[in-house]
Amino acid sequence: MEVIADAVSWVLIGLGSFFLVAGAIGLLRMPDVYTRMHAASIIDTAGAMLLILGLVVQAGFSLLALKLLFVIALLFFFGPVASHALAQAALHAGIEPVLAEDRRNREVPGAAPPEPTGEQEGAPSA
C-alpha cells in the first residue's frame, strides 16, 4: 500500500512541477502584464495545488495533511482574487493590453495600420 501512495504522490508532484515550470516560462515569454498574470494564475491553481496534493498523499492521515489542505483552500480562493485585483489596478493605471494587431505592426516595419472596424471610439458596439 505504501508503494502505491509513493507512486501517486510522485506523479502528482511531477505534474505540479511541470505546471510550475511551464507557468514560469510563460511569465518570461508573454508580452504584457495581463497575459503574464494569466500564466501566474496557472502556476497558482494547477501547479501549486498538484504539488501540495502530492505532499498530502505523502503525509498520510495526519495534522500535517490537514494543514496542507488548508493551504490548498487558501490558494484556491485567494489566488484568483489577487489576480483580478492586480488586473483591475493595471487597467486603472492605464496599462493597455498588447493586441495581436499591435504585434503584427511592430514586427513588420512599414506595415500599414490595421483597418478600421467601423466602430467609433467610445460608442457602444451592437
C-alpha positions, 0 to 999 in steps of 0.5 A: 500500500505504501508503494502505491501512495509513493507512486501517486504522490510522485506523479502528482508532484511531477505534474505540479512541477511541470505546471510550475515550470511551464507557468514560469516560462510563460511569465518570461515569454508573454508580452504584457502584464495581463497575459503574464498574470494569466500564466501566474494564475496557472502556476497558482491553481494547477501547479501549486495545488498538484504539488501540495496534493502530492505532499498530502498523499505523502503525509498520510492521515495526519495534522500535517495533511490537514494543514496542507489542505488548508493551504490548498483552500487558501490558494484556491480562493485567494489566488484568483482574487489577487489576480483580478485585483492586480488586473483591475489596478493595471487597467486603472493605471492605464496599462493597455493590453498588447493586441495581436494587431499591435504585434503584427505592426511592430514586427513588420516595419512599414506595415500599414495600420490595421483597418478600421472596424467601423466602430467609433471610439467610445460608442457602444458596439451592437 
